[in-house]
Amino acid sequence: MSVQLRTLLIVCLTFTQGAFTFTNHHWGEWNDSQLQPTIQKLMKGYNRYLRPNFNEGPVEIGMSLDIASIDAISEINMDYTATIFLRQRWRDSRLVFPGNESVSVDGRLVSLLWIPDTFIPDSKRSFLHDVTVENRLIRIFSNGTVLYALRITATIACNMDLTKYPMDRQVCTLQLESWGYNLQDVVFYWTRGNDSVKGLDTLRLAQYSVESYYTSVSEAVYETGQYPKLVLHFALRRNVLFFILETYVPSILLVVLSWVSFWISQSSVPARTCIGVTTVLTMTTLMMGARTSLPNANCFIKAIDVYLGICFTFIFGALLEYACAHFYTMQHQTLEDLHRELLTEFNESNGNGSIPMVSSAKPSQSVEVGSGAEQSVITSNNKNHVESKENMQEKGCSLSSVKNVSRRAASVFIVKNPHNIDRHARTVFPTAFLFINILYWLYYLLL
C-alpha cells in the first residue's frame, strides 16, 4: 500500500512540474526563457506590506475618474449614487523589468502587490462589482509603473441647500483620501487636471443637468495627522419644467377657478360655497403631494412652499370674500326689510302717529310726523333727556361719548352696497396675484 502511495506522489509531482514548463515561444521581445525568470524576479523578495520608496520619500499616486452613471439623487437622504471607474497610477521600483512593454496581471493577484488604501470619506454604502469576476485591472509597465483600476458603486453624501427648490442649484463633491498613509508616505494628484474626469459632459439625468465641474487638491487634517485629499466638485442644475407642469400650473388654475365665484350671484349660496371649499381642499392635497419627495426638516422653507402658500392664501381669501359679501348682503337686506315694515305701518296708520326714524349719525334725534300735542310731548322728552345728560356729565360719566365713538367705529364697517365687494374683488385679486408672481419669479430666478 505504501508503495502505491509513493508511486502516486511521484506521478503528481511529475505532472505538476510539466504543467509549469513553458515551451519555447516568443512573447513580444521576450522568449520563454526570458519571461519565466522575469516573473519570478518580480515576485521574489517582494514585500507587499511595505510601500514603494520606503524610507526614501512619499509615493506619488495619480488619480483619474470615469463617471459611468449617477443612478439616483435623493433630497430626502441628501445623497447620490454613482458608478465610477477609479484609476490609480504609481511607480514601484521593485517591479522594474527589461523591455518597453506592459504586463496585464489577473485582478485576483492584487493581494500579492502593494496598493494604496484609497477610500471615499463621504460614502454611506459602496461595493465592488464582481460579475463575472471582480472588476479590477492591474497593469505593470517596464519602468515599474503600476496601473490599478476598479469599478465601484457608492452612495455618497451631498449637503443640499433646498431653499430655492425647485429652482435650486446643488454642488456635490466626490472626495478621495488615504486611510492610513499620511503626507509623508503618499501624495495624491490628478493625472491631467480637470481632464482627469470623464463622463460628466455626456451624463443624462432625470431631473438635473450637469452645469460645471472642476477638480482640486487639498489636505485632510485629522487628530492622527495630515492626509492627501483629492476633490471633484460638480454643480447640478434642476430642470424646473417638470415642476412647472406638475405643480405650478395646477396651482395657478386653482386660484383662477376660485375667482369664478366673483361672477356668480351672491344669492347662489350652494354654488359659491362649493367652489370655495373644493378649491381649498384641492389646494391642500396639492401641497401635501409636493412634500412627499422632500425632507421633513423645518429649517427648509422652500420656494415651492412659498408659492403654494401664496396660492392657498388667495384661494382661502376668495372664500372669505364671499363670507363677508354674504354677511353684508344679509345685513343690508335686514335693514331694508325693517324700513319697509315701518313704511307699511305708517301707511296703515293714515298719518295719525309719529314714526321715529333713527339714523346712525344722530341717534338722539328723531323725525316727527303727527299732531302738535305729540310734538310737545316729544319736545318735553328731549328736554328731560338733555337734563339727564347734563347730570351724567356732572357726575363724570361719559357714556354718551362712548356710544357715539362706538357707533362711528361701527359705521366704518357698514357697506352701503354689498355688491360692490364682488366688483372690487374682480380687479383686486387678479392684480395682486399677478404682482406677487412677478416678484416671486424675479427673486428666485435672478437672485
PATORTI-303270 format. One record per residue: x, y, z of N, C-alpha, C in turn. Coordinates in steps of 0.1 Angstrom, whole numbers, padded with zeros to 4 digits, always signed. Atoms other than C-alpha are relative to their C-alpha. Layout:
XYZXYZXYZ...
This chain:
+0008-0012+0000+0000+0000+0000+0009+0012+0000-0009-0011+0000+0028+0024+0008+0007+0002-0013-0007-0001+0013+0045+0016-0025-0009+0007-0010+0009-0006+0010+0013+0026-0044-0001+0015+0003+0000-0014-0003+0011+0059-0025+0012+0007-0005-0012-0006+0004+0047+0066-0032+0000+0002-0015+0000-0001+0015+0042+0059-0069-0010+0011-0004+0010-0010+0004+0011+0082-0070+0006+0014+0003-0006-0013-0003+0030+0111-0054+0010+0003-0010-0010-0002+0010+0058+0107-0079-0006+0005-0013+0007-0004+0013+0033+0109-0108-0006+0014+0001+0006-0013-0002+0016+0140-0093+0011+0011-0001-0010-0010+0000+0049+0158-0088+0005+0001-0015-0005+0000+0014+0060+0149-0124-0010+0008-0008+0011-0008+0008+0026+0163-0138+0001+0015+0004+0000-0015-0004+0029+0195-0117+0012+0007-0006-0011-0007+0006+0064+0202-0130-0002+0002-0014+0003-0001+0014+0053+0195-0165-0010+0011-0003+0010-0010+0002+0024+0219-0161+0006+0014+0000-0006-0013-0001+0047+0248-0152+0012+0001-0009-0011-0001+0009+0072+0241-0180-0005+0007-0013+0004-0008+0011+0069+0266-0208+0008-0004-0013-0006+0003+0013+0076+0258-0245+0007+0012-0005-0008-0010+0005+0099+0279-0264-0007+0009-0011+0008-0009+0008+0075+0306-0278+0005+0014+0002-0004-0014-0002+0081+0344-0283-0012+0008+0005+0010-0009-0005+0061+0369-0263+0006+0015-0002-0005-0013+0002+0069+0403-0278+0015-0001-0002-0014+0000+0001+0106+0409-0273+0007-0011+0008-0005+0010-0009+0109+0381-0248-0003-0014-0006+0004+0014+0002+0110+0344-0253-0003-0007+0014+0004+0007-0012+0100+0318-0227+0011+0000+0010-0011+0001-0009+0134+0316-0212+0002+0013+0007-0001-0014-0006+0133+0354-0205-0012+0003+0008+0012-0004-0007+0097+0356-0194-0001-0006+0014+0002+0007-0012+0097+0330-0167+0009+0005+0011-0008-0006-0010+0127+0343-0148-0004+0014+0004+0004-0014-0003+0113+0379-0151-0011+0000+0010+0011+0001-0009+0080+0370-0134+0005-0005+0014-0006+0005-0012+0100+0351-0108+0007+0011+0008-0008-0010-0006+0123+0380-0102-0010+0011+0006+0009-0010-0005+0093+0404-0098-0006-0004+0014+0007+0005-0012+0077+0383-0071+0010-0005+0011-0009+0005-0010+0109+0371-0054+0005+0011+0009-0004-0010-0009+0116+0390-0023-0009+0012+0001+0009-0012+0000+0087+0414-0029-0009-0001+0013+0007-0001-0013+0071+0425+0004-0012+0010-0003+0012-0008+0003+0035+0438-0002-0004+0008+0012+0004-0008-0012+0033+0452+0033+0008+0013+0001-0008-0013+0000+0059+0479+0026-0003+0007-0013+0003-0009+0012+0051+0508+0003+0013+0002-0008-0012-0003+0009+0074+0517-0026+0007+0013+0006-0008-0011-0005+0102+0542-0018+0000+0001+0015+0000+0000-0014+0102+0531+0018+0013+0006+0005-0012-0008-0005+0125+0555+0038+0007+0008-0010-0007-0008+0010+0132+0574+0006-0009+0012-0004+0009-0011+0004+0102+0598+0003-0014-0006-0003+0014+0005+0003+0065+0597-0004-0002-0005-0014+0004+0005+0013+0049+0578-0032-0010+0009-0007+0009-0008+0007+0032+0599-0058-0010-0008-0008+0011+0008+0005-0002+0585-0068-0009+0009-0009+0008-0008+0008-0020+0599-0098-0014-0007-0001+0014+0005+0000-0058+0596-0100-0007+0005-0013+0009-0004+0011-0083+0597-0128-0014-0007+0002+0014+0006-0002-0121+0590-0129-0008+0000-0013+0010+0001+0010-0147+0579-0153-0014-0001+0007+0014+0002-0006-0183+0586-0142-0009-0007-0010+0009+0008+0009-0203+0558-0157-0014+0004+0001+0014-0004-0001-0236+0569-0143-0002+0006+0014+0005-0005-0013-0253+0588-0115-0015-0006+0001+0013+0008+0000-0282+0564-0107-0011+0008+0007+0011-0006-0008-0302+0584-0081+0006+0012+0008-0003-0012-0009-0301+0618-0063-0012+0002+0009+0010+0000-0010-0321+0618-0031+0000+0013+0008+0001-0011-0008-0333+0650-0015-0003-0004+0014+0004+0004-0014-0347+0631+0015+0012-0004+0008-0012+0004-0006-0314+0614+0023+0012+0009-0002-0011-0009+0004-0292+0641+0008+0012-0008-0004-0011+0007+0006-0270+0618-0012-0003-0003-0014+0001+0004+0014-0264+0605-0047+0008-0013-0001-0006+0013+0003-0255+0571-0060+0007+0000-0014-0008-0001+0012-0228+0569-0087+0008-0013-0002-0009+0011+0004-0209+0542-0106+0012+0006-0007-0011-0007+0006-0174+0552-0113+0011-0011-0003-0012+0007+0003-0142+0538-0128+0012+0008+0006-0011-0007-0007-0113+0547-0105+0013-0006-0004-0013+0005+0005-0078+0545-0119+0011+0007+0008-0011-0005-0008-0046+0549-0098+0013-0004-0006-0014+0003+0005-0010+0551-0110+0010+0004+0010-0012-0003-0009+0022+0549-0090+0012-0008-0006-0012+0007+0005+0057+0538-0096+0007-0008+0012-0006+0009-0010+0072+0508-0077+0013-0005-0006-0013+0004+0006+0109+0504-0084+0003-0015+0002-0003+0014-0002+0108+0468-0072-0006-0008-0011+0006+0007+0011+0087+0459-0103+0005+0004-0013-0007-0004+0013+0111+0472-0130+0005-0013-0007-0005+0011+0007+0118+0447-0157+0004+0005-0014-0005-0005+0013+0136+0450-0191-0011+0000-0011+0009-0001+0011+0118+0460-0222-0008+0012+0000+0009-0012+0000+0092+0486-0232-0015-0004+0000+0014+0004+0000+0060+0466-0229-0005-0001+0014+0007+0001-0012+0035+0462-0202-0006-0014+0002+0005+0013-0003+0021+0432-0185-0013+0001+0008+0013+0000-0007-0016+0428-0175-0001-0012+0009+0001+0011-0010-0020+0407-0144-0014-0002+0004+0014+0003-0005-0051+0389-0133-0003+0008+0013+0005-0008-0011-0071+0411-0109+0000-0007+0013+0000+0008-0012-0072+0383-0084+0014-0001+0007-0014-0001-0006-0034+0387-0079+0003+0013+0007-0003-0013-0007-0039+0421-0063+0004-0002+0014-0005+0003-0014-0033+0405-0029+0015-0002+0001-0014+0002+0000+0003+0399-0040+0008+0013-0001-0007-0013+0002+0011+0436-0046-0004+0010+0011+0004-0012-0009+0011+0468-0025-0009+0009-0008+0009-0009+0007-0018+0490-0034-0004+0011+0010+0004-0011-0009-0029+0524-0020-0013-0003+0008+0012+0002-0008-0055+0525+0008-0010+0011-0002+0009-0011+0003-0077+0550-0010-0014-0004+0004+0014+0002-0004-0112+0554+0003-0008+0013-0003+0009-0011+0002-0142+0578-0001-0006+0004+0013+0004-0003-0014-0148+0596+0032-0015+0003+0001+0014-0003-0001-0184+0607+0024-0009-0011-0004+0008+0011+0005-0195+0573+0013-0008-0006+0011+0009+0006-0009-0225+0558+0030+0000-0016-0002-0001+0014+0004-0225+0525+0011+0007-0001-0013-0008+0002+0013-0202+0511-0016+0003-0014-0001-0003+0014+0002-0194+0479-0032+0008-0001-0013-0008+0002+0013-0170+0465-0059-0008-0010-0008+0007+0009+0009-0186+0449-0089+0008-0013-0002-0007+0013+0001-0178+0412-0092-0007-0010-0010+0006+0009+0011-0197+0399-0123+0008+0003-0013+0000+0014-0005-0183+0377-0137+0011-0002+0010-0010+0000-0010-0152+0383-0117+0001+0014+0006-0002-0013-0006-0141+0412-0095+0006+0010-0011-0004-0009+0011-0138+0442-0118+0012+0008+0004-0012-0006-0003-0102+0450-0112+0010-0002-0012-0010+0001+0010-0073+0457-0135+0013+0004+0006-0014-0003-0005-0036+0455-0127+0009-0001-0013-0009+0000+0011-0011+0465-0154+0013+0006+0005-0013-0004-0004+0026+0467-0148+0008+0003-0012-0009-0005+0011+0049+0487-0171+0014-0003+0003-0013+0004-0002+0085+0480-0176+0008+0010+0009-0007-0010-0009+0096+0512-0157-0004-0001+0015+0005+0002-0014+0078+0499-0126-0013+0007+0003+0012-0007-0002+0047+0520-0131-0012-0011+0001+0011+0009-0002+0016+0502-0118-0013+0007-0003+0013-0005+0002-0019+0509-0131-0010-0009+0007+0010+0008-0007-0047+0498-0108-0013+0007-0002+0014-0005+0003-0083+0503-0119-0010-0009+0005+0011+0008-0005-0115+0492-0104-0014+0007-0002+0014-0006+0002-0153+0497-0109-0008-0002+0013+0008+0000-0013-0173+0506-0078-0012+0008-0002+0012-0008-0001-0207+0519-0070-0001+0004+0015+0000-0005-0014-0210+0542-0040-0012+0010+0001+0010-0010-0004-0238+0562-0023+0007+0010+0009-0009-0011-0006-0221+0595-0013-0009+0011+0005+0008-0011-0006-0235+0622+0009+0003+0013-0008-0001-0013+0007-0242+0656-0006-0009+0010+0008+0008-0010-0008-0252+0686+0016-0007+0009-0010+0008-0008+0010-0280+0703-0003-0007+0012+0007+0007-0012-0004-0295+0738+0001-0013+0000-0008+0013+0001+0007-0332+0734-0008-0009+0013+0002+0008-0012-0002-0343+0770+0000-0006+0005-0014+0005-0004+0013-0347+0776-0038-0007-0011-0008+0007+0012+0007-0363+0742-0046-0013+0004-0006-0007+0008+0009-0372+0735-0074+0009+0009-0010-0009-0008+0008-0351+0764-0089+0014+0000+0006-0012+0000-0007-0321+0753-0070+0012-0005-0008-0013+0004+0006-0285+0746-0079+0008-0007+0011-0007+0007-0011-0267+0719-0059+0015-0003-0005-0014+0003+0003-0229+0715-0057+0004-0012+0009-0004+0012-0007-0218+0680-0048+0014-0003-0002-0014+0003+0000-0184+0665-0042+0002-0015+0000-0004+0013-0001-0166+0633-0047+0015+0001+0006-0013-0002-0006-0136+0631-0023+0007-0014+0001-0009+0012-0001-0107+0606-0023+0011+0003+0010-0010-0002-0010-0084+0603+0007+0007-0014+0002-0007+0012-0004-0058+0579+0020-0003-0003+0015+0005+0004-0014-0069+0559+0051+0012+0000+0010-0010+0001-0010-0036+0552+0068+0013+0007-0003-0013-0007+0003-0007+0568+0049-0002+0015-0001+0001-0015+0000-0002+0605+0056+0008+0006-0011-0007-0007+0011+0015+0631+0035+0015-0003+0000-0014+0004+0000+0050+0618+0045+0001-0013-0007-0001+0013+0006+0041+0585+0029-0005+0000-0014+0005-0001+0014+0019+0592-0002-0005+0014-0003+0005-0013+0005+0009+0622-0023-0009-0003-0011+0010+0002+0010-0022+0623-0044+0001+0012-0010+0001-0010+0010-0025+0643-0077-0009-0005-0011+0007+0004+0012-0048+0644-0107+0009-0001-0011-0010+0003+0011-0031+0630-0137+0000+0011-0011+0001-0010+0011-0044+0656-0162-0009+0012+0005+0008-0011-0005-0061+0682-0140-0015-0002-0002+0014+0001+0002-0098+0688-0149-0003-0011-0010+0002+0011+0011-0094+0664-0179+0001-0014+0006-0001+0013-0006-0088+0636-0154-0014-0006+0003+0014+0005-0002-0126+0633-0150-0007-0001-0014+0007+0002+0012-0146+0619-0179-0014-0005+0003+0014+0006-0001-0183+0611-0184-0010+0010+0005+0010-0009-0004-0199+0641-0168-0006+0009-0011+0005-0008+0011-0202+0660-0201-0012-0007-0007+0010+0007+0007-0223+0633-0216-0011-0007+0009+0009+0007-0009-0243+0623-0185-0014+0006-0002+0014-0004+0001-0281+0625-0187-0007-0005+0012+0007+0003-0012-0301+0627-0156-0015+0004-0001+0015-0002+0001-0339+0627-0149-0004+0014+0003+0005-0013-0005-0343+0660-0130+0011+0010+0000-0011-0009+0000-0308+0675-0133+0007+0001-0013-0010-0001+0011-0283+0687-0158+0013+0005+0006-0014-0003-0005-0245+0689-0151+0004+0014-0005-0003-0013+0004-0237+0726-0152+0015+0003-0002-0014-0002+0001-0200+0726-0145+0007-0010+0010-0007+0009-0009-0173+0706-0127+0015+0005-0001-0014-0003-0001-0137+0711-0116+0006-0009+0011-0007+0008-0009-0110+0693-0096+0009+0008+0009-0009-0008-0009-0089+0704-0066+0008-0010+0008-0009+0008-0009-0061+0691-0044+0001+0007+0013+0000-0006-0013-0062+0696-0007+0005-0010+0010-0005+0008-0010-0053+0681+0026-0011-0003+0010+0010+0003-0010-0075+0663+0052+0008-0001+0013-0007-0001-0013-0065+0671+0087-0008-0007+0011+0007+0007-0011-0074+0647+0115+0009+0000+0012-0007+0000-0012-0062+0641+0150+0013-0008-0002-0011+0009+0002-0038+0614+0137+0010+0006-0010-0010-0006+0009-0021+0637+0111-0007+0006-0012+0005-0005+0012-0025+0652+0077+0001-0010-0012+0001+0010+0010-0036+0631+0048-0003+0006-0014+0003-0005+0013-0037+0636+0010-0015-0001-0003+0014+0000+0004-0071+0645-0005-0002+0006-0013+0004-0005+0014-0085+0649-0040-0015+0002+0000+0014-0003+0000-0119+0665-0046-0005+0003-0014+0006-0003+0013-0141+0665-0076-0013+0008+0004+0012-0009-0002-0167+0694-0075-0008+0000-0013+0009-0001+0011-0197+0692-0098-0013+0007+0004+0012-0007-0003-0227+0715-0100-0012-0005-0008+0012+0006+0006-0262+0702-0108-0011+0011+0000+0011-0010+0002-0290+0725-0121-0013-0008-0002+0012+0007+0001-0325+0712-0115-0008+0005-0012+0008-0003+0011-0348+0711-0145-0014+0004+0005+0012-0005-0007-0378+0733-0134-0012-0003-0009+0011+0002+0009-0400+0725-0164-0010-0011+0005+0009+0010-0005-0413+0693-0148-0008+0005+0011+0007-0005-0012-0423+0711-0116-0010+0011-0005+0010-0010+0005-0440+0739-0136-0012-0007-0005+0011+0007+0006-0462+0714-0154-0007-0008+0011+0006+0008-0010-0468+0693-0123-0006+0007+0012+0005-0007-0012-0473+0719-0095-0004+0014-0003+0003-0014+0001-0472+0755-0106-0012+0002-0009+0012-0002+0009-0497+0753-0135-0013-0004+0007+0012+0003-0008-0523+0734-0114-0003+0010+0011+0003-0009-0010-0519+0758-0086-0006+0013-0005+0006-0012+0007-0525+0788-0109-0014-0002-0004+0013+0003+0005-0555+0772-0124-0010-0001+0012+0009+0001-0012-0570+0765-0089-0003+0014+0005+0002-0014-0004-0565+0802-0080-0010+0007-0009+0009-0006+0010-0582+0813-0112-0014-0006+0002+0013+0006-0002-0610+0788-0105-0007+0006+0012+0006-0006-0012-0616+0804-0071-0006+0014-0003+0005-0013+0004-0622+0837-0089-0013+0000-0007+0012+0001+0007-0651+0824-0108-0012+0003+0009+0011-0003-0009-0673+0828-0077-0003+0015+0000+0002-0014+0000-0669+0866-0081-0011+0004-0010+0010-0003+0010-0692+0865-0111-0013-0008+0002+0012+0007-0003-0718+0842-0095-0008+0009+0010+0009-0008-0009-0748+0858-0078+0002-0003+0015-0002+0003-0014-0745+0862-0041-0011-0008+0006+0012+0008-0004-0779+0846-0037+0002-0015-0002-0003+0014+0003-0764+0813-0051+0010-0005+0010-0009+0004-0011-0750+0802-0018+0006-0014-0002-0007+0013+0002-0745+0765-0026+0011+0000-0011-0010+0000+0011-0727+0772-0059+0013+0007+0005-0013-0006-0004-0702+0797-0044+0007-0007+0012-0006+0008-0011-0697+0777-0012+0007-0012-0005-0006+0012+0006-0690+0746-0033+0013+0003-0007-0012-0003+0007-0664+0763-0054+0011+0004+0010-0010-0004-0010-0646+0778-0024+0005-0012+0008-0004+0012-0008-0645+0746-0004+0008-0010-0008-0007+0009+0008-0635+0725-0033+0014+0004-0004-0013-0005+0003-0606+0747-0043+0009+0000+0012-0009+0000-0012-0593+0749-0008+0004-0014+0003-0004+0014-0002-0594+0711-0004+0010-0005-0010-0009+0005+0010-0578+0705-0037+0014+0006+0001-0013-0006-0003-0550+0730-0029+0007-0006+0011-0006+0007-0012-0544+0713+0004+0006-0013-0005-0005+0013+0005-0540+0679-0014+0012+0003-0009-0012-0003+0008-0516+0695-0039+0012+0004+0008-0011-0003-0009-0495+0709-0011+0006-0012+0007-0005+0012-0006-0493+0676+0006+0008-0009-0010-0007+0008+0010-0483+0658-0026+0014+0006-0004-0013-0006+0003-0455+0683-0032+0011-0002+0010-0010+0002-0011-0439+0675+0001+0004-0015+0002-0003+0014-0002-0438+0637-0003+0015-0003-0003-0013+0003+0005-0404+0637-0021+0011+0009+0006-0009-0010-0006-0388+0663+0002+0002-0004+0015-0002+0002-0014-0372+0661+0037-0010+0008+0008+0010-0007-0009-0395+0670+0066+0007+0009+0010-0008-0009-0009-0369+0694+0081-0007+0013+0000+0007-0013-0002-0385+0725+0095+0009+0012-0004-0009-0011+0003-0353+0745+0087-0001+0004-0015+0001-0003+0014-0361+0745+0050-0013+0006-0004+0012-0006+0006-0387+0769+0037+0003+0002-0015-0004+0001+0014-0385+0760+0000-0009+0010-0008+0007-0010+0009-0395+0782-0029-0014-0006-0004+0013+0005+0003-0423+0758-0038-0010+0001+0011+0009-0002-0011-0437+0760-0003-0005+0015+0001+0005-0014+0000-0438+0798-0006-0011+0002-0010+0010-0002+0011-0457+0796-0039-0013-0006+0003+0012+0006-0004-0481+0771-0027-0007+0007+0012+0006-0008-0010-0487+0792+0004-0007+0012-0005+0006-0012+0007-0494+0822-0018-0013-0004-0006+0012+0004+0007-0519+0803-0039-0011-0004+0010+0010+0004-0010-0536+0788-0008-0006+0013+0007+0005-0012-0006-0539+0823+0007-0010+0007-0009+0010-0006+0009-0556+0837-0024-0013-0008-0001+0012+0008+0001-0580+0807-0026-0008+0002+0013+0008-0002-0012-0589+0810+0010-0005+0014+0002+0005-0013+0000-0592+0847+0006-0012+0002-0008+0012+0000+0008-0617+0842-0021-0012-0005+0007+0011+0006-0008-0638+0820+0002-0004+0010+0011+0003-0010-0011-0636+0847+0030-0007+0012-0007+0007-0011+0007-0646+0873+0004-0015-0002-0001+0015+0003+0001-0679+0856-0002-0007+0000+0013+0006+0000-0013-0684+0851+0035-0004+0015+0004+0003-0014-0003-0681+0889+0040-0011+0006-0008+0010-0006+0009-0701+0898+0010-0014-0005+0003+0013+0006-0004-0729+0874+0021-0005+0006+0013+0004-0006-0013-0729+0888+0056-0005+0014-0002+0005-0014+0002-0732+0925+0045-0013+0000-0009+0013+0000+0008-0759+0915+0019-0011-0004+0009+0010+0003-0010-0779+0899+0047-0003+0011+0009+0002-0012-0009-0774+0929+0069-0007+0011-0007+0007-0010+0007-0784+0953+0042-0015-0004-0003+0013+0004+0002-0814+0932+0034-0009+0001+0012+0008-0002-0013-0825+0932+0071-0004+0014+0002+0003-0014-0002-0823+0970+0072-0011+0004-0010+0011-0003+0010-0844+0972+0040-0013-0005+0004+0013+0006-0005-0870+0949+0055-0005+0008+0011+0004-0008-0012-0871+0970+0087-0007+0013-0005+0006-0013+0005-0877+1002+0067-0013-0003-0007+0012+0003+0007-0903+0985+0046-0011-0002+0010+0011+0002-0010-0922+0974+0077-0004+0013+0006+0003-0013-0006-0920+1009+0092-0009+0008-0009+0008-0007+0010-0934+1024+0060-0014-0006-0001+0013+0007+0001-0961+0998+0059-0009+0004+0012+0008-0004-0012-0972+1006+0095-0004+0015-0001+0004-0014+0001-0971+1043+0087-0011+0002-0010+0011-0001+0009-0993+1039+0057-0013-0005+0006+0012+0005-0006-1017+1018+0077-0006+0009+0011+0005-0010-0011-1020+1045+0105-0006+0012-0006+0006-0011+0007-1031+1070+0078+0005+0013+0005-0006-0012-0004-1008+1096+0092-0004+0005+0014+0005-0004-0014-1022+1096+0128+0010-0002+0010-0010+0003-0010-0990+1088+0145+0014+0005-0005-0014-0004+0003-0953+1098+0146+0009-0013+0000-0009+0012+0001-0928+1072+0134+0014+0005+0001-0013-0004-0002-0894+1078+0148+0010-0007-0010-0010+0006+0009-0866+1072+0122+0014+0003+0005-0013-0001-0006-0833+1067+0139+0011-0001-0010-0011+0001+0009-0802+1074+0120+0012-0004+0008-0012+0004-0006-0767+1061+0127+0009+0011+0005-0009-0011-0004-0751+1095+0129-0005+0008+0012+0006-0007-0011-0775+1112+0153-0012-0008+0006+0011+0008-0005-0795+1086+0172-0009+0007+0010+0008-0007-0010-0808+1111+0198-0011+0008-0007+0010-0008+0007-0828+1130+0171-0010-0009-0006+0010+0008+0007-0859+1118+0155-0008+0009-0010+0009-0007+0010-0882+1127+0126-0014-0001+0005+0014+0000-0005-0917+1137+0139-0010+0002-0011+0011-0001+0009-0948+1131+0120-0013-0001+0008+0012+0002-0008-0981+1138+0138-0005+0014+0004+0007-0011-0005-1001+1163+0158+0009+0009+0008-0008-0009-0008-0989+1193+0178+0001-0005+0014-0001+0005-0014-0997+1176+0211+0011-0010+0001-0010+0010-0001-0975+1147+0203+0014+0007-0001-0012-0007+0002-0948+1171+0192+0005+0007+0013-0004-0006-0013-0949+1189+0226+0004-0011+0009-0005+0011-0008-0946+1156+0243+0014-0004-0003-0014+0004+0004-0915+1147+0223+0010+0011+0004-0009-0011-0004-0901+1182+0230+0003-0001+0015-0002+0002-0014-0906+1177+0267+0010-0011+0003-0009+0012-0002-0889+1143+0265+0014+0003-0004-0013-0004+0004-0860+1158+0247+0007+0009+0011-0005-0008-0010-0856+1184+0274+0004-0008+0012-0003+0009-0011-0857+1157+0301+0013-0007-0004-0012+0008+0004-0831+1138+0281+0013+0009+0001-0012-0009-0001-0808+1169+0279+0004+0002+0014-0003-0002-0014-0811+1175+0316+0007-0013+0006-0006+0013-0005-0803+1138+0323+0015-0001-0004-0014+0001+0005-0772+1141+0301+0009+0010+0008-0008-0009-0007-0760+1172+0319+0003-0005+0014-0003+0006-0013-0764+1154+0352+0011-0011+0000-0010+0010+0002-0744+1125+0339+0014+0006-0002-0012-0007+0002-0717+1148+0327+0006+0006+0013-0005-0006-0013-0715+1165+0361+0005-0011+0009-0005+0011-0008-0710+1131+0377+0012-0007-0006-0012+0006+0006-0681+1124+0353-0002-0012-0009+0003+0011+0008-0698+1098+0333+0000+0004-0015+0000-0003+0015-0691+1098+0295-0006-0011-0008+0007+0011+0007-0715+1071+0284-0004+0004-0013+0005-0004+0013-0729+1091+0256+0011+0001-0010-0011-0002+0010-0695+1099+0241+0005-0014-0004-0005+0013+0004-0685+1062+0243-0010-0006-0010+0009+0005+0010-0717+1053+0224+0002+0006-0013-0003-0007+0013-0710+1079+0198+0012-0005-0007-0012+0006+0006-0675+1066+0193-0002-0014-0006+0003+0014+0004-0687+1030+0191-0009+0000-0013+0009-0001+0012-0714+1040+0165+0008+0004-0012-0008-0005+0011-0689+1059+0144+0010-0011-0005-0008+0011+0004-0665+1029+0145-0007-0011-0007+0008+0010+0007-0693+1006+0135-0004+0004-0013+0004-0005+0013-0703+1028+0107+0011-0001-0011-0010+0002+0010-0669+1024+0091-0001-0014-0007+0001+0014+0005-0676+0986+0086-0013-0002-0007+0013+0001+0007-0710+0993+0071+0001+0002-0014-0001-0001+0014-0711+0987+0034-0014+0004-0006+0012-0005+0005-0738+1007+0016-0006-0010-0011+0004+0009+0011-0739+0984-0015+0009-0013+0001-0008+0012-0001-0726+0948-0008+0004-0005-0013-0004+0006+0013-0725+0940-0045+0013+0006-0005-0013-0006+0004-0695+0964-0048+0012-0009+0005-0011+0009-0005-0674+0938-0028+0004-0009-0012-0003+0009+0011-0676+0914-0057+0006+0008-0012-0005-0008+0012-0670+0942-0083+0015+0003+0003-0014-0004-0003-0638+0953-0065+0009-0013+0000-0008+0012-0001-0626+0917-0059+0004-0005-0014-0004+0004+0014-0627+0910-0097+0012+0007-0005-0012-0008+0005-0600+0936-0101+0012-0002+0010-0011+0000-0010-0580+0934-0068+0007-0013+0000-0006+0014-0001-0575+0896-0067+0010-0003-0011-0010+0002+0011-0560+0892-0102+0012+0009+0000-0011-0009+0001-0539+0923-0100+0010-0003+0011-0010+0003-0011-0524+0914-0066+0007-0014-0003-0006+0013+0004-0518+0878-0078+0011+0001-0010-0010-0003+0010-0500+0890-0109+0012+0007+0005-0011-0007-0005-0479+0914-0090+0009-0009+0009-0008+0009-0009-0468+0888-0064+0007-0011-0008-0007+0010+0009-0460+0863-0092+0013+0007-0006-0011-0007+0006-0437+0889-0108+0012+0001+0010-0010+0000-0011-0419+0894-0075+0006-0013+0003-0004+0014-0004-0417+0857-0068+0011-0005-0011-0009+0006+0011-0401+0847-0102+0012+0008-0001-0012-0009+0001-0377+0877-0102+0009-0004+0011-0009+0003-0011-0364+0868-0068+0007-0014-0001-0006+0014+0000-0359+0830-0072+0007-0003-0013-0007+0003+0012-0347+0831-0108+0012+0009-0002-0010-0010+0002-0325+0862-0108+0010+0002+0011-0008-0003-0011-0312+0865-0073+0006-0013+0005
